[in-house]
Amino acid sequence: MRGWVTAVVLWAGNALAHVVPFDFVAPSGVGQATQGGKTTLQWVDGMDPQGLAAFQLFASRGGLPPDAPPARDLTLSDAGLPVNEPSNVFEWVTSGLAPGCAQPFAVMQDTIEGETVRPSRGVLRIRPEDGGNEPPALWVVTPPDEPPAADGTLQVRVKVVDPDDVGAVTLSWTRGDAGGFLAGPLPVPDGGGLLSYPLRRGELPPGAAFLRAEVVGFDGQRCAVWWPGVLQGPDDAGPA
């Protein structure tokens, strides 16, 4: 029986040694929301002495799968933002966009490393401009390197924000085009809160898999994210 394997996954078209440092600071987790039809993204990056790297900002409405390129549902910026530009902030104007959950990411273009995707470590809520129902959002707050308990159980902790509704969370595993149900619907208190689910290794298929969490509000609005770790199911021949 193998132990859990956890890792942060950076999707890239090619495995290359040269990587330009780039990490999002905001959004982080689940707390950020638009105000007055806009919000601010922030990141830290490293120097690009040769000036070869530039990026473009996008956002996915359905989360960022760790084992595949994400959907470019929303285009936030023009192409060609230089890594060496010193401000490291971007004001995203969301006026006219449908309310909901979005997870930003950067697509880095570099003549040495090719194209890579740099995910944010959080989601933001695009709020309705007309004062309508607030959309939900969630984030798996279990650290990707957290070890399981002695019995092999991993505590999956999910933070939910849902200001206007009583929602429910569903957990599932994914692997490429495959996937399966794990738990749910797990009820969320009115306004949101922190949920915890004891995930047993035996609930997973053999081999590596990824964890997807989705919240659905009372009005049907939803938000989905992937945990940035890797789950390891039981060996084919071993017990859970």
Buried (B, 14 or more C-beta within 10 A) or exposed (E): EBEBEBEEBEBBEEEEEEBBEBEBBBBBBBBBBBEEBEBBBBBEBEEBEEEBBBBBBBBBBBBBBBBEBBBEEBEBBEEEBEBBEEEEEBEBEBEEBEBBBBBBBBBBBBEEBBBBBBBBBBBBBBBBBEEEBBBBBBBBBBEBEBEBEEEBBBEBBBBBBBBBBEBBBBBBBBBEEEBEEBBBEBEBEEBBBEBEBEBBBEBBBEEBBBBBBBBBBBBEBBBBBBBBBBBBBBEEEEEE
